């Protein structure tokens, strides 16, 4: 049996995107694109791993993305029956990658092989997951810098053609986890948002509003890792129901919203160079709530520190 970890990363989600999978120092690969999402990166890593490991009888894939695992094990059959549409009738996002993933899984089954998925908690010290995470983050960071690092040796020593991505995207390689032959530009292995200055091209208010909107999107909310990347480690919320939520409680229950939700900005207040209070109204299915979100910045990375909601009379 071959055990591999697969991971994806997007700086800003959407933003520069990377993916990577890792078995050992001799078998790994990575890649990415200039613009994408965390889920695109996660799917791309698994698709490339399946393509490169053709002929492997038994493959165990470690993922920290519930989105990828649920797509394969729970949702895909229903999406296909509905013509690649979700229960609410909306088109399934990332369809090209999902169709390729479905095709590769069917191909493996027809050849008598087995593929199993196992969820692992991200950033929890699992050596394979940490290696895949470094590859994905390194690839995303390279695209953010305009660099094209090493794509890796692949499974058999040569990395084949890039995995399919949405038509507007372009694929490229990523860096080795600790290879002295890698380019100097690719030598760093930053955290998800390290070295990415959200204020370089965009005012703080606009960037915070964009990130707040992303927390309402189906694609981000379908993947707890994407949400976690946007929340401060000490995050908490007082919800519209009056319930007090911790970060761990929210991440355990996060899911797409039952109906589309609009964000109307009411005010922004700069509380310092690295703190911004966003006051906004959410509107969904005819009901609305007044909300305030405190965003703080550290190392160029904006994360939500506190959120409160009150139903609007």
Secondary structure, DSSP 8 states (H G I E B T S, - for coil): -EEEEEEEEEETTTEEEEEEEEEETTEEEEEEEEEE-HHHHHHHHHHHHHHHTTT-SEEEEEES-HHHHHIIIIIHHHHHHTTSB-TTS-B-TTHHHHHHHHHHHHHHHHTT-EEEEEE--TTS--HHHHHHHHHHHHHHHHHHHT-------BTTSS--S-----TT---EE---SS-TTS-GGG-----TTTT--TTSSS-HHHHHHHHHHHTTSHHHHT-HHHHHTTEEEEEEEE-TTS-EEEHHHHHHH----SS--EEEEEEEEEEETTEEEEEEEEEETTEEEEEEEEEEEETTEEEEEEEEEEE--
